[in-house]
Amino acid sequence: MLVLGGCRGPGAVPETRARLSELQATGAGPMYPAFDPGVLHYAVRCADGTTVQLAARAADADATLRLLHDGSTGTGSLAASITLNRDLDIDIAIQVGDSPAAATYVVHCIPPDFPDIVIETSTAGVSDGLLLMTPGVRGSDKSFLAIVDNNGVPRWVMRPNQRARNFRRHPDGRYSFSEQRQADGEASVEPTVILDARFRRIDTATLAGDRLPEHTGGHDFLILDNGNYLVMSYYPVQRDFSAFECDGEPCSVPPGTATDSVIQEVTPDGNLVLEWNSWEHVKIEDCTIHRFPEDYAHLNSLHELEGDIVAGLRGCAQVLLLERATGAVVWQMGGDPAIRTDRPAPSTGAARYLPVVGDPEGEFCGQHHVTATAAGSVLMFDNGTHCLGPRKDRPAVTRIVEYDISSGTEARFAREYRLAESIGHAFSGGGVTALETGNWLITWGNNFRGPNGAMVPTPFAVSEVDTRGNEIFRLRMTLNGEQYGTGRVYRERESDLQIPLNLP
């Protein structure tokens, strides 16, 4: 594995702590990053039966070194040969000195099939914190949950039962991820698994009702402030699309093969609080650009904004704010300005259409991972595919774009970060979150296409871009020539995470 430089930060050794002056570990591969007395965490590739050769020396020759793996000690230096008897991620920890001045250096043994993490760019201004991601290869069962630091060291790795996505931490300290599996050998479902603060499975979120209750949709899931779950799904339904043309003929969809996009708020014990259905709230005429008619709306993003719900509909190239109490549309970005008026208006008044103003592209389309702020901005990963307006006749360009909606009457272009057309575009997937610094943390997904439209390897997995549009951090994941991506990435304060040492 290759890391360009070592990154200090919250995981660094405080100046008052005892330190190591030397640390070496060799397993099925070399240790990385290069040793730095101020860096506490390292990684080495291991497998079942691997013997890790460890050597450590303290800066203070009289300091006691304790190997937490088996309790062995040494004065000033310590050497050990550790054979791992199981193919799991194991932590080898060396404590320097006695409490309260003790510092603990950790060498994390990672699975042999976990991808190499390459930090290609890391400059001044990179945000502190740890990255939550789901490294995987599109269309395969190669998948992990991982928490990774700015040096590319996986501090925690878990192998899910099935392909996973959207591993995230919620404000109450719990975690969740979706786990794709087959139901009855046919329908693909993605139950949402909930973990406690120590990463133990404690619950599975389900939909209310009797239609594929585990199919909560892998794109997004929220634990609300009241403890309820905000879940999404694609409900198999029978709909009449004969008023629309498919290949020059009236559309005919076999019963049960079309889907409505559905949002539910449910209690942890499965009682329904709210259900929102796309069929009742969108103009189908706006939603003919993405897998129409079978998956006309394709909800792929949920976000809570001051108690209401921001929903991103890729299939309609729209973003909606939904009144949580009623499901009524408060405002709409994208699509036809003639918002449906046959639904109850929100309690705040009539639904509003926010026209996009000042955008050099004129529109957003095929978007993923829409978030909004109380300060009045909307941020999204604009894939640049499945466009309604003038972009449909131009080469696809993927970008991150932010709009100012504080006026309440328009979505005014604020700023963007885009990939060069020569790199290609993210046909689907991808995401972005705004960090406390105002920087953007971006994942490019794992479905890239070149300028000619052919599938190409994802050029890199994660970027951080500062407020001036400079890429200050770039991370790539690869193994045996295969590029790994992650559908979402989040950054969390290291102090907020309770990552236990994984000792035998």
DAWOSUL-V329544 format. One record per pair of residues at least 24 apart in sequence whose ideal C-beta (glycine too) atoms are under 8 Angstrom apart, sorted by sequence separation. I is the first residue (numbers start at 1). GAP is how many residues later the second one is. D is the distance in Angstrom with one decimal. If there is no record, write none. Layout:
I	GAP	D
I	GAP	D
//
This chain:
13	24	6.8
27	24	7.6
54	24	7.6
55	24	4.9
69	24	7.0
87	24	6.6
126	24	6.1
173	24	4.4
175	24	6.7
190	24	7.9
191	24	7.6
192	24	4.5
205	24	4.7
207	24	6.0
211	24	5.9
212	24	7.5
235	24	5.9
290	24	5.8
291	24	6.8
323	24	6.5
363	24	6.4
365	24	7.9
378	24	7.0
397	24	6.0
424	24	5.3
425	24	6.1
440	24	7.0
461	24	5.4
462	24	7.0
13	25	5.3
27	25	4.4
54	25	6.7
67	25	7.5
68	25	4.1
84	25	6.4
87	25	7.5
130	25	6.3
165	25	7.9
187	25	6.5
189	25	4.9
190	25	6.5
191	25	6.1
206	25	7.9
211	25	7.2
234	25	3.8
235	25	4.8
290	25	3.9
323	25	7.2
363	25	6.6
377	25	5.6
378	25	4.8
417	25	7.5
424	25	5.5
439	25	5.5
440	25	4.7
457	25	8.0
458	25	4.9
461	25	5.8
12	26	4.8
13	26	7.7
26	26	6.9
27	26	7.9
54	26	4.6
67	26	7.6
68	26	7.3
189	26	4.0
190	26	6.4
192	26	7.9
205	26	5.6
207	26	5.6
234	26	7.2
287	26	7.2
289	26	6.9
290	26	7.9
363	26	4.6
365	26	6.0
377	26	6.6
395	26	5.7
424	26	4.3
439	26	6.3
457	26	4.0
6	27	4.8
12	27	6.2
13	27	6.0
25	27	5.8
26	27	4.9
53	27	7.9
54	27	7.5
67	27	5.9
68	27	6.1
136	27	6.2
190	27	6.0
234	27	6.1
235	27	5.0
289	27	7.7
362	27	5.8
363	27	7.3
365	27	7.8
377	27	5.6
378	27	5.7
398	27	4.2
424	27	6.0
439	27	5.1
458	27	4.7
462	27	5.2
1	28	7.3
5	28	7.6
6	28	6.6
8	28	7.5
11	28	7.1
12	28	6.6
25	28	7.0
53	28	5.8
54	28	6.4
66	28	7.1
122	28	6.6
136	28	7.2
174	28	7.7
187	28	7.3
190	28	3.8
233	28	7.8
234	28	7.2
287	28	5.0
289	28	6.6
362	28	5.3
363	28	5.9
376	28	6.3
377	28	6.7
397	28	6.1
398	28	4.5
438	28	7.9
439	28	6.5
461	28	7.9
3	29	5.5
11	29	5.1
24	29	7.7
25	29	5.0
52	29	7.5
65	29	5.8
66	29	4.3
113	29	7.2
136	29	7.4
176	29	7.4
183	29	6.8
192	29	4.7
194	29	7.8
232	29	7.1
233	29	4.8
287	29	4.0
334	29	6.9
362	29	6.8
376	29	5.4
377	29	7.4
396	29	4.3
422	29	6.5
435	29	7.6
437	29	7.7
438	29	4.6
2	30	7.5
3	30	4.3
6	30	4.5
8	30	5.2
11	30	5.5
24	30	7.2
25	30	7.8
51	30	5.8
52	30	4.7
65	30	7.1
114	30	6.1
134	30	5.0
232	30	6.7
286	30	4.9
334	30	6.4
361	30	5.8
376	30	3.0
421	30	6.0
437	30	7.5
1	31	4.8
3	31	7.9
8	31	6.2
24	31	4.7
51	31	6.8
52	31	7.8
65	31	6.0
117	31	6.4
119	31	7.4
134	31	5.1
183	31	7.1
232	31	5.4
233	31	7.3
282	31	6.9
286	31	7.7
333	31	7.9
334	31	7.7
375	31	7.0
376	31	7.9
396	31	7.6
6	32	8.0
7	32	7.6
23	32	7.5
24	32	7.7
51	32	4.7
52	32	6.9
64	32	7.9
114	32	7.7
119	32	6.8
134	32	7.0
145	32	5.9
183	32	7.5
231	32	7.4
232	32	7.7
286	32	6.7
398	32	7.1
400	32	4.9
424	32	5.6
426	32	8.0
6	33	5.2
22	33	7.1
23	33	5.1
50	33	7.3
51	33	7.7
63	33	5.7
64	33	6.5
111	33	7.9
119	33	4.9
134	33	5.0
160	33	7.9
230	33	6.9
231	33	5.2
276	33	7.7
372	33	7.7
378	33	6.6
439	33	7.5
22	34	6.6
23	34	7.8
49	34	6.9
50	34	5.1
63	34	5.0
64	34	6.4
118	34	6.8
133	34	6.6
230	34	7.6
231	34	7.9
282	34	5.7
382	34	8.0
22	35	4.0
49	35	6.8
117	35	3.7
132	35	5.3
230	35	5.5
231	35	6.3
258	35	6.0
259	35	6.6
276	35	7.8
278	35	7.0
424	35	7.3
20	36	5.6
21	36	5.3
48	36	6.5
49	36	7.1
68	36	7.4
117	36	7.9
132	36	6.0
229	36	7.2
258	36	5.2
259	36	5.5
261	36	4.0
263	36	7.0
282	36	7.2
361	36	7.3
423	36	5.5
20	37	6.5
21	37	6.6
47	37	7.5
48	37	6.8
60	37	7.6
117	37	7.2
132	37	6.3
192	37	7.7
228	37	5.3
229	37	5.3
257	37	5.7
258	37	7.7
260	37	7.1
261	37	6.5
262	37	7.7
364	37	6.1
377	37	6.6
446	37	7.4
20	38	5.9
21	38	4.3
46	38	5.5
48	38	5.7
54	38	6.4
56	38	5.1
58	38	5.6
178	38	7.0
180	38	6.2
228	38	6.4
229	38	7.7
258	38	7.5
261	38	3.6
282	38	8.0
361	38	7.7
446	38	7.1
447	38	7.8
19	39	7.3
20	39	6.7
48	39	3.8
58	39	7.8
178	39	7.3
192	39	6.7
228	39	5.5
229	39	6.7
263	39	6.8
281	39	7.6
446	39	2.7
18	40	6.7
19	40	4.7
47	40	5.9
52	40	6.4
54	40	7.7
114	40	6.8
178	40	3.5
227	40	7.8
228	40	7.2
239	40	7.0
244	40	7.3
253	40	5.6
361	40	7.9
385	40	7.0
400	40	5.6
419	40	8.0
445	40	5.5
446	40	7.4
18	41	7.1
158	41	6.8
224	41	7.1
227	41	6.5
251	41	7.9
253	41	6.3
384	41	5.6
444	41	6.7
445	41	7.8
446	41	7.2
1	42	7.1
18	42	6.1
235	42	7.5
237	42	7.5
251	42	5.1
359	42	7.3
383	42	6.9
385	42	5.6
400	42	5.9
443	42	7.2
445	42	6.0
114	43	6.2
132	43	7.9
134	43	6.7
156	43	6.9
178	43	6.9
241	43	7.8
383	43	5.4
385	43	7.4
443	43	5.2
1	44	7.6
46	44	6.7
110	44	5.3
244	44	6.6
359	44	7.7
383	44	6.7
443	44	6.8
18	45	5.1
108	45	6.2
176	45	5.4
228	45	6.1
333	45	6.8
381	45	7.5
383	45	6.4
443	45	6.0
108	46	6.1
111	46	6.6
246	46	7.6
263	46	6.7
276	46	6.1
281	46	7.2
317	46	7.1
383	46	8.0
398	46	7.8
443	46	4.1
108	47	6.5
110	47	5.9
176	47	7.2
246	47	6.9
281	47	8.0
317	47	6.7
356	47	7.0
383	47	6.4
442	47	7.6
111	48	7.1
244	48	7.6
263	48	6.5
281	48	5.9
317	48	4.4
319	48	7.3
417	48	4.9
441	48	6.1
56	49	7.3
174	49	6.3
187	49	7.7
244	49	6.5
286	49	4.1
317	49	6.8
381	49	4.3
441	49	7.4
274	50	6.6
286	50	5.1
317	50	7.0
381	50	5.2
441	50	5.3
172	51	6.1
274	51	7.7
276	51	4.1
285	51	6.9
319	51	5.2
321	51	7.5
354	51	5.8
381	51	4.9
166	52	6.0
170	52	7.3
171	52	7.5
241	52	4.2
261	52	6.8
275	52	7.5
283	52	7.1
314	52	5.7
380	52	7.1
417	52	5.5
54	53	7.1
165	53	5.0
166	53	6.8
170	53	4.2
274	53	6.1
282	53	7.8
283	53	5.9
314	53	6.2
335	53	7.1
357	53	4.8
360	53	7.3
379	53	6.1
396	53	7.6
166	54	6.6
171	54	7.3
239	54	7.3
261	54	7.7
314	54	6.8
334	54	7.5
356	54	7.8
357	54	6.7
358	54	5.4
359	54	4.1
379	54	8.0
415	54	7.2
417	54	7.9
52	55	7.5
166	55	6.8
172	55	7.6
207	55	7.8
283	55	7.4
312	55	5.8
354	55	7.0
355	55	5.5
356	55	5.0
357	55	4.8
358	55	4.0
379	55	5.6
208	56	5.9
283	56	8.0
312	56	7.0
352	56	7.1
354	56	5.6
355	56	6.8
357	56	6.7
360	56	7.9
395	56	6.5
429	56	7.3
431	56	6.8
433	56	7.7
435	56	6.1
27	57	8.0
52	57	6.8
207	57	5.7
213	57	7.8
283	57	5.7
312	57	7.3
352	57	7.3
354	57	4.4
356	57	7.1
430	57	7.8
431	57	4.6
433	57	6.1
208	58	5.0
282	58	7.2
312	58	3.7
429	58	5.4
431	58	6.9
433	58	7.2
50	59	7.5
207	59	6.9
263	59	7.5
265	59	7.2
281	59	6.7
311	59	7.9
319	59	6.3
206	60	7.4
310	60	6.0
368	60	7.4
205	61	7.5
234	61	6.7
310	61	7.0
319	61	7.2
366	61	8.0
368	61	6.3
369	61	6.9
371	61	7.8
373	61	7.3
379	61	7.5
381	61	7.3
208	62	5.7
281	62	6.0
310	62	4.8
366	62	7.3
368	62	5.1
369	62	3.4
371	62	6.7
40	63	7.0
42	63	7.5
44	63	5.7
46	63	3.6
208	63	6.5
209	63	7.1
280	63	6.7
368	63	5.7
369	63	5.9
371	63	6.9
40	64	6.9
41	64	7.8
42	64	7.1
43	64	7.1
44	64	7.5
45	64	7.6
46	64	6.8
47	64	7.5
206	64	5.7
208	64	3.7
234	64	7.9
263	64	7.9
369	64	7.7
40	65	5.4
41	65	5.3
42	65	4.9
43	65	4.8
44	65	5.9
45	65	5.8
46	65	7.6
47	65	4.4
89	65	7.5
203	65	6.8
234	65	7.7
400	65	7.2
40	66	6.3
42	66	7.0
43	66	7.7
44	66	7.4
45	66	7.9
46	66	7.2
301	66	7.7
25	67	6.9
41	67	6.7
43	67	5.5
45	67	6.0
89	67	7.5
208	67	7.5
232	67	5.5
301	67	6.4
303	67	6.3
305	67	4.7
89	68	4.6
300	68	5.7
301	68	5.4
303	68	4.8
305	68	7.7
306	68	5.7
310	68	7.7
312	68	6.9
45	69	7.6
300	69	7.8
301	69	4.5
303	69	6.0
305	69	6.9
314	69	7.8
317	69	6.5
232	70	6.0
301	70	7.9
317	70	6.8
333	70	7.3
23	71	7.4
315	71	7.4
317	71	5.2
230	72	5.7
314	72	6.9
333	72	7.6
20	74	7.2
230	74	7.1
331	74	7.7
20	76	5.8
31	76	6.3
289	76	7.6
290	76	7.1
19	77	6.4
368	77	7.5
18	78	4.4
333	78	5.0
17	79	7.5
18	79	3.4
230	79	6.9
301	79	7.9
17	80	7.3
219	80	7.2
220	80	7.1
222	80	5.7
224	80	6.5
219	81	4.3
220	81	5.6
221	81	7.3
222	81	7.7
23	82	6.0
25	82	4.6
27	82	6.3
217	82	7.4
219	82	6.5
220	82	4.1
222	82	5.9
18	83	5.7
20	83	8.0
219	83	7.9
220	83	7.9
17	84	5.9
18	84	6.7
19	84	6.4
23	84	7.7
28	84	6.1
16	85	6.8
17	85	7.3
18	85	5.6
20	85	5.8
17	86	3.9
14	89	7.7
13	90	5.0
290	96	4.4
289	97	4.3
289	98	7.1
289	99	6.1
286	102	7.4
41	108	6.1
43	109	7.7
41	110	7.2
43	110	4.5
42	111	6.2
43	111	6.1
39	112	7.0
41	112	4.9
2	114	7.4
3	114	7.8
5	114	7.5
41	114	6.2
314	114	8.0
1	115	4.6
3	115	7.3
4	115	5.6
7	115	6.2
1	116	6.2
2	116	5.0
3	116	4.9
4	116	6.9
1	117	6.9
2	117	7.7
4	117	7.7
5	117	5.8
4	118	6.4
10	118	5.6
33	118	4.8
7	119	7.1
9	119	4.6
10	119	7.5
32	119	7.7
33	119	7.5
369	119	6.8
32	120	7.3
33	120	7.4
32	121	7.5
11	138	6.1
9	140	7.9
9	141	6.6
7	142	7.2
7	143	3.9
7	144	5.0
6	145	6.0
3	148	5.3
3	149	4.9
219	149	7.9
1	151	6.7
218	269	7.9
198	300	6.2
199	300	7.9
197	301	5.4
199	301	7.8
198	302	6.1
127	308	5.1
138	308	4.4
127	309	7.6
137	309	7.0
138	309	5.8
127	310	5.8
131	310	7.9
133	310	7.2
136	310	6.8
125	312	7.8
127	312	5.9
125	314	7.5
127	314	7.4
168	320	6.8
165	321	8.0
166	321	6.2
167	321	7.4
169	321	6.8
165	322	4.3
166	322	5.0
168	322	5.2
150	323	7.3
152	323	6.7
165	323	6.9
167	323	8.0
169	323	5.4
173	323	7.8
135	326	7.7
148	327	7.8
169	327	7.5
133	328	7.8
169	328	7.4
133	329	7.2
131	331	6.8
127	337	6.4
126	338	6.0
120	340	6.7
142	340	7.7
125	341	5.6
135	342	5.3
142	342	7.5
156	343	5.0
131	344	7.7
155	344	5.4
137	345	5.5
149	345	7.9
126	346	5.4
127	346	8.0
137	346	7.6
156	346	8.0
123	347	8.0
125	347	5.1
126	347	4.7
137	347	5.8
138	347	6.9
124	348	7.4
136	348	6.2
137	348	7.8
123	349	4.7
135	349	4.6
136	349	6.9
121	350	6.2
122	350	7.5
123	350	7.5
135	350	7.6
136	350	7.0
147	350	6.9
121	351	6.9
122	351	5.5
135	351	5.7
136	351	8.0
121	352	5.9
122	352	7.9
134	352	5.2
147	352	6.5
121	353	3.9
133	353	4.0
134	353	6.3
119	354	7.6
120	354	4.5
134	354	7.3
119	355	7.4
120	355	7.1
133	355	7.3
119	356	5.8
120	356	5.7
133	356	4.8
118	357	7.1
132	357	6.9
133	357	7.8
117	358	6.4
118	358	4.5
131	358	5.7
132	358	4.5
117	359	7.6
118	359	7.4
131	359	7.2
132	359	7.6
117	360	5.6
118	360	7.0
131	360	5.8
132	360	6.3
116	361	7.0
130	361	7.0
115	362	4.2
116	362	5.6
129	362	4.4
130	362	5.7
115	363	5.9
116	363	5.8
129	363	5.6
115	364	4.2
127	364	6.0
129	364	5.3
130	364	5.4
114	365	7.5
128	365	7.3
129	365	6.1
113	366	7.0
128	366	7.1
115	367	7.9
130	367	6.2
115	369	4.3
106	395	6.9
93	408	5.6
91	410	4.7
93	410	7.0
91	411	4.7
90	412	5.8
91	412	6.1
89	413	6.0
90	413	7.6
88	414	7.5
90	414	7.0
68	433	7.0
69	434	6.2
68	435	6.0
69	435	6.8
10	483	7.4
11	483	6.0
10	484	4.1
9	485	7.6
10	485	6.4
//
